[in-house]
Amino acid sequence: MKKSCLILGLLLSQMSFSQEGIAVYSDYLSDNYYLIHPSMAGAANCAKVRVTARQQWFGESDAPRLQTISFNTSLGDSQTSGFGAIAFNDRNGYHSQVGAKVTYAHHIRFGGDLNMLSFGLSAGAVQSVLDETRFNIIEYPDPTVNGTIRNKYTYFNVDLGMSYHLSDFYTHVSVKNAIANKRQIYSDVESDNLRKLIWSMGYTFGNSDTYQWEPSMMFQLTQETKEKAIDVNMKVYKTMEEFGKIWGGLSYRRSFDGTQYLQNGEVKEQKLQYITPIIGVNYKNFMAAYTYSYLTGDVKFDNSGFHQITLGFNFNCKKDPYHCNCPAVN
């Protein structure tokens, strides 16, 4: 039964947002929209460095884990161009991948304090590794398994994105893995379509001297499998005169698609559902955030949930921030 739970748990934990490249978790809510939307490179009034570490199922060997580091900044005094770079290391059981990408973004500013249309393009390389050295090919022979480390699968890809900010409102649309690539890491016939569409939207209101509220959503569509999922989020910010800002929030992710499983002779269906609280603090130019994701449902491999820490540093900030409720760019 535990083996069945492991298989189903892996499917549910990755369903609707697994992909080649950086998986789309909830870390974008920790002031890290550039990680999923290339058009956000250089959109803020500060250069930003963000480091994240994610660990699932503490105490379980080969549990999924992910580390990322990203940097983005505007270029020149006009702030019409932005540059960014991301590197990541992702491990999930016998499969792992490392990669890096660089980004160029262009920002068109209209009249008003914050009225900006942005376009972004990221290009990078990913190396996928399948470690078969611990597979028991003697007891369980399989003609597709050769018992070696398959690590000669490096491919290039491109992400495209567009953002629009209007005072307290924002929206982003990105196409991840826009160029078809055949990896051939599992078989010669696997699909070369890794494309995923991501759409985000949000609005911030309140008083910057007291509390600010930010409802938002994010929709994902994986083109090849037609999997769809949506995040519904709410964050609240509290300005502290002594040192900066504290904030927290709650995110709920639900898949439109389900996975079937057998329980007491009855076939049931379970959909991906995550509940993710998040807390963070901004102290001067530093920020830190902690995210905990809990997978709900009758069948899951572990009750410990998924932990993620984000650390950040802002520098080279412009003297005058935007006059709006817009924490992602101010």
C-alpha positions as CSV (number, residue, x, y, z in Angstrom):
1,M,0.0,0.0,0.0
2,K,2.8,2.4,0.8
3,K,4.3,1.8,-2.7
4,S,0.9,2.6,-4.2
5,C,0.7,5.8,-2.1
6,L,4.2,6.8,-3.2
7,I,3.3,6.5,-6.9
8,L,0.0,8.3,-6.5
9,G,1.6,10.9,-4.2
10,L,4.3,11.6,-6.8
11,L,1.7,12.0,-9.5
12,L,-0.4,14.3,-7.4
13,S,2.5,16.4,-6.2
14,Q,3.7,17.0,-9.8
15,M,0.4,17.0,-11.7
16,S,-0.6,20.2,-13.3
17,F,2.7,22.0,-12.8
18,S,5.5,19.5,-13.5
19,Q,7.6,20.4,-16.5
20,E,11.1,20.5,-17.8
21,G,12.7,23.6,-16.3
22,I,11.6,25.2,-13.0
23,A,8.4,23.7,-11.7
24,V,5.7,26.3,-10.9
25,Y,5.2,26.2,-7.1
26,S,4.0,29.1,-4.9
27,D,7.4,30.8,-4.4
28,Y,6.3,33.5,-6.9
29,L,4.2,34.9,-4.0
30,S,7.4,35.7,-2.0
31,D,8.1,38.8,-4.2
32,N,9.5,36.5,-7.0
33,Y,7.3,36.9,-10.0
34,Y,10.4,37.1,-12.3
35,L,10.9,33.4,-11.6
36,I,7.9,32.5,-13.7
37,H,7.3,35.7,-15.8
38,P,10.3,36.9,-17.9
39,S,8.6,40.2,-18.6
40,M,9.2,41.1,-14.9
41,A,12.9,41.4,-15.4
42,G,13.8,45.0,-14.5
43,A,10.2,46.0,-13.9
44,A,10.8,47.0,-10.2
45,N,12.5,50.2,-9.0
46,C,15.2,48.1,-7.4
47,A,17.6,45.4,-8.6
48,K,16.6,42.1,-6.9
49,V,18.4,38.9,-5.9
50,R,16.3,36.0,-4.7
51,V,17.4,32.6,-3.4
52,T,14.9,29.8,-2.7
53,A,15.2,26.3,-1.3
54,R,12.3,23.8,-1.3
55,Q,12.1,20.4,0.4
56,Q,9.3,17.9,0.2
57,W,8.6,15.0,2.6
58,F,11.3,15.4,5.3
59,G,12.8,12.1,6.4
60,E,12.1,10.3,3.0
61,S,15.0,9.4,0.8
62,D,15.0,10.8,-2.7
63,A,12.2,13.2,-1.9
64,P,11.7,16.1,-4.4
65,R,13.8,19.2,-3.7
66,L,14.5,22.4,-5.6
67,Q,17.0,25.3,-5.3
68,T,16.9,28.4,-7.4
69,I,18.8,31.7,-7.5
70,S,17.7,34.6,-9.6
71,F,18.8,38.2,-10.3
72,N,17.1,41.0,-12.3
73,T,17.6,44.7,-12.8
74,S,16.7,47.6,-15.0
75,L,19.4,48.9,-17.5
76,G,20.2,52.5,-17.9
77,D,18.6,55.7,-16.5
78,S,15.5,55.4,-18.7
79,Q,14.6,52.0,-17.2
80,T,13.1,50.9,-20.5
81,S,15.2,47.7,-20.6
82,G,15.7,44.9,-18.1
83,F,18.1,42.0,-17.6
84,G,17.8,38.9,-15.6
85,A,19.4,35.5,-14.9
86,I,18.2,32.3,-13.2
87,A,20.0,29.1,-12.2
88,F,18.3,26.1,-10.7
89,N,18.9,22.5,-9.4
90,D,15.9,20.2,-9.2
91,R,15.9,16.6,-8.0
92,N,12.9,14.2,-7.8
93,G,13.8,10.5,-7.1
94,Y,16.0,9.1,-9.8
95,H,15.4,12.1,-12.1
96,S,17.3,15.4,-11.7
97,Q,17.8,18.5,-13.8
98,V,20.0,21.6,-13.7
99,G,19.7,24.6,-15.8
100,A,20.2,28.3,-16.4
101,K,18.6,31.0,-18.4
102,V,19.1,34.7,-19.2
103,T,16.4,37.3,-19.8
104,Y,15.9,40.5,-21.7
105,A,12.8,42.6,-21.1
106,H,11.6,45.8,-22.6
107,H,9.3,48.2,-20.7
108,I,7.0,50.8,-22.4
109,R,5.9,53.5,-20.1
110,F,2.8,55.5,-20.8
111,G,1.5,58.6,-19.0
112,G,0.8,58.4,-15.3
113,D,2.9,57.3,-12.3
114,L,2.7,53.5,-13.1
115,N,1.3,52.6,-16.5
116,M,3.7,50.2,-18.0
117,L,3.5,47.5,-20.7
118,S,6.4,44.9,-20.6
119,F,7.7,42.2,-22.9
120,G,10.3,39.6,-21.9
121,L,12.3,36.8,-23.6
122,S,14.3,34.2,-21.7
123,A,16.7,31.7,-23.3
124,G,18.5,28.9,-21.5
125,A,19.7,25.4,-21.3
126,V,18.6,22.4,-19.2
127,Q,20.4,19.1,-18.6
128,S,18.2,16.2,-17.6
129,V,19.7,13.2,-15.8
130,L,18.1,9.8,-15.2
131,D,20.0,7.7,-12.7
132,E,19.3,4.0,-13.3
133,T,22.2,2.6,-11.3
134,R,20.0,1.6,-8.4
135,F,17.4,-0.1,-10.5
136,N,17.1,-3.9,-9.8
137,I,17.4,-5.0,-13.5
138,I,18.4,-8.5,-12.5
139,E,15.2,-9.3,-10.6
140,Y,13.0,-7.0,-12.7
141,P,14.5,-6.9,-16.2
142,D,13.3,-4.2,-18.5
143,P,14.7,-3.7,-22.1
144,T,14.4,0.1,-21.7
145,V,16.6,0.2,-18.6
146,N,20.3,-0.3,-19.0
147,G,21.4,0.4,-15.4
148,T,23.5,3.5,-16.2
149,I,23.3,7.2,-15.6
150,R,21.7,8.8,-18.7
151,N,23.1,12.4,-18.6
152,K,23.7,13.3,-22.2
153,Y,20.4,15.1,-22.6
154,T,21.0,18.9,-22.7
155,Y,18.6,21.0,-24.7
156,F,17.8,24.7,-25.1
157,N,14.5,26.4,-24.7
158,V,12.8,29.8,-24.7
159,D,10.2,31.5,-22.5
160,L,8.1,34.4,-23.7
161,G,6.1,36.8,-21.6
162,M,4.1,40.0,-21.4
163,S,3.0,42.1,-18.3
164,Y,0.9,45.2,-17.8
165,H,0.9,47.4,-14.7
166,L,-1.7,50.1,-14.1
167,S,-1.3,51.7,-10.7
168,D,-2.6,49.1,-8.2
169,F,-3.5,46.5,-10.9
170,Y,-1.2,44.0,-12.7
171,T,-1.5,41.0,-15.1
172,H,1.1,38.7,-16.6
173,V,0.9,36.1,-19.4
174,S,3.9,33.8,-20.2
175,V,4.5,30.8,-22.4
176,K,7.1,28.5,-20.9
177,N,9.1,26.2,-23.1
178,A,7.9,27.8,-26.2
179,I,10.2,25.9,-28.6
180,A,9.6,22.2,-29.1
181,N,12.5,20.0,-27.9
182,K,12.7,16.2,-28.0
183,R,14.7,15.1,-24.9
184,Q,14.7,11.4,-25.5
185,I,15.6,10.7,-21.9
186,Y,12.8,8.1,-21.3
187,S,12.1,6.9,-24.9
188,D,12.5,7.8,-28.5
189,V,8.8,8.5,-28.9
190,E,8.2,10.9,-26.0
191,S,6.6,14.2,-26.9
192,D,8.7,17.2,-27.7
193,N,5.9,19.6,-26.6
194,L,6.8,20.9,-23.1
195,R,4.8,24.1,-23.6
196,K,2.9,25.7,-20.7
197,L,0.8,28.8,-20.5
198,I,0.7,30.8,-17.3
199,W,-1.6,33.8,-16.6
200,S,-1.5,35.8,-13.4
201,M,-3.6,38.8,-12.3
202,G,-3.9,40.8,-9.1
203,Y,-5.0,44.0,-7.4
204,T,-3.6,45.7,-4.3
205,F,-5.7,48.1,-2.2
206,G,-5.5,49.7,1.2
207,N,-3.3,52.3,3.0
208,S,0.5,52.0,2.7
209,D,0.7,53.5,6.2
210,T,-1.3,50.7,7.7
211,Y,-2.5,47.6,5.9
212,Q,-2.5,46.7,2.2
213,W,-4.5,43.7,0.8
214,E,-3.6,41.9,-2.4
215,P,-6.0,39.3,-3.9
216,S,-4.6,37.5,-6.9
217,M,-4.9,34.4,-9.1
218,M,-2.7,32.3,-11.4
219,F,-3.9,29.9,-14.1
220,Q,-1.8,27.2,-15.7
221,L,-2.4,25.1,-18.8
222,T,-0.1,22.4,-20.0
223,Q,-0.6,22.1,-23.7
224,E,0.4,18.5,-24.4
225,T,-1.7,16.9,-21.6
226,K,-4.4,19.6,-21.4
227,E,-3.9,19.7,-17.6
228,K,-5.2,22.8,-15.9
229,A,-4.8,24.3,-12.5
230,I,-5.7,27.5,-10.7
231,D,-4.2,29.4,-7.7
232,V,-6.4,31.7,-5.6
233,N,-4.3,33.9,-3.3
234,M,-4.7,36.6,-0.7
235,K,-1.8,38.5,0.9
236,V,-1.8,41.3,3.5
237,Y,1.0,43.7,4.2
238,K,1.6,45.7,7.4
239,T,4.0,48.7,7.3
240,M,6.2,48.9,10.4
241,E,7.7,52.3,11.1
242,E,10.6,50.8,13.0
243,F,12.1,48.6,10.3
244,G,10.1,48.0,7.2
245,K,7.2,45.6,6.5
246,I,5.7,42.3,7.6
247,W,3.3,40.3,5.4
248,G,1.5,37.0,5.1
249,G,-1.0,35.3,3.0
250,L,-2.8,32.1,2.0
251,S,-2.8,30.3,-1.4
252,Y,-5.2,27.6,-2.6
253,R,-4.3,25.5,-5.6
254,R,-6.7,23.2,-7.3
255,S,-6.4,21.1,-10.4
256,F,-9.2,20.8,-12.9
257,D,-8.0,17.2,-13.6
258,G,-8.0,14.1,-11.3
259,T,-6.1,10.9,-10.8
260,Q,-7.9,7.6,-10.3
261,Y,-7.0,5.2,-7.5
262,L,-8.5,2.0,-6.0
263,Q,-9.8,1.9,-2.5
264,N,-11.6,-1.1,-1.0
265,G,-12.4,-2.3,-4.5
266,E,-13.9,1.0,-5.5
267,V,-12.4,3.3,-8.1
268,K,-12.2,6.9,-6.8
269,E,-10.7,10.1,-8.2
270,Q,-8.6,12.6,-6.4
271,K,-7.7,16.1,-7.7
272,L,-4.6,18.0,-6.7
273,Q,-5.4,20.5,-3.9
274,Y,-2.8,22.5,-2.1
275,I,-3.2,24.9,0.8
276,T,-0.2,27.2,1.2
277,P,0.3,29.7,4.0
278,I,3.1,32.1,3.6
279,I,4.8,34.7,5.9
280,G,7.5,37.2,5.2
281,V,9.4,40.3,6.4
282,N,11.1,43.1,4.6
283,Y,13.9,44.8,6.7
284,K,15.5,47.7,4.9
285,N,16.9,46.1,1.7
286,F,16.6,42.5,2.9
287,M,13.6,40.1,2.7
288,A,12.9,36.6,4.0
289,A,9.8,34.4,3.5
290,Y,8.7,31.0,4.6
291,T,6.1,29.0,2.6
292,Y,4.5,25.7,3.7
293,S,2.4,23.7,1.2
294,Y,0.0,21.0,2.5
295,L,-1.5,18.5,0.1
296,T,-5.1,17.5,0.9
297,G,-6.9,14.4,0.0
298,D,-7.5,10.8,1.1
299,V,-4.3,9.4,-0.5
300,K,-0.9,11.0,0.1
301,F,2.5,9.7,0.7
302,D,3.4,11.8,3.7
303,N,1.6,14.3,6.1
304,S,4.7,16.5,6.6
305,G,4.0,18.9,3.7
306,F,6.4,20.9,1.6
307,H,8.7,23.6,3.0
308,Q,10.3,26.5,1.2
309,I,12.5,29.4,2.3
310,T,13.2,32.5,0.2
311,L,15.9,35.0,1.0
312,G,16.3,38.2,-1.0
313,F,18.3,41.4,-1.3
314,N,17.3,44.7,-3.1
315,F,19.9,47.2,-4.2
316,N,20.5,50.1,-6.6
317,C,17.0,51.4,-5.8
318,K,15.6,54.5,-7.5
319,K,15.1,57.4,-5.2
320,D,11.4,57.9,-5.8
321,P,9.1,54.8,-5.6
322,Y,5.9,54.6,-7.5
323,H,2.9,56.3,-5.9
324,C,0.7,53.2,-5.8
325,N,-0.2,50.0,-3.9
326,C,2.3,47.9,-5.9
327,P,4.6,45.9,-3.7
328,A,6.0,43.8,-6.7
329,V,7.5,46.9,-8.3
330,N,8.1,49.2,-5.3
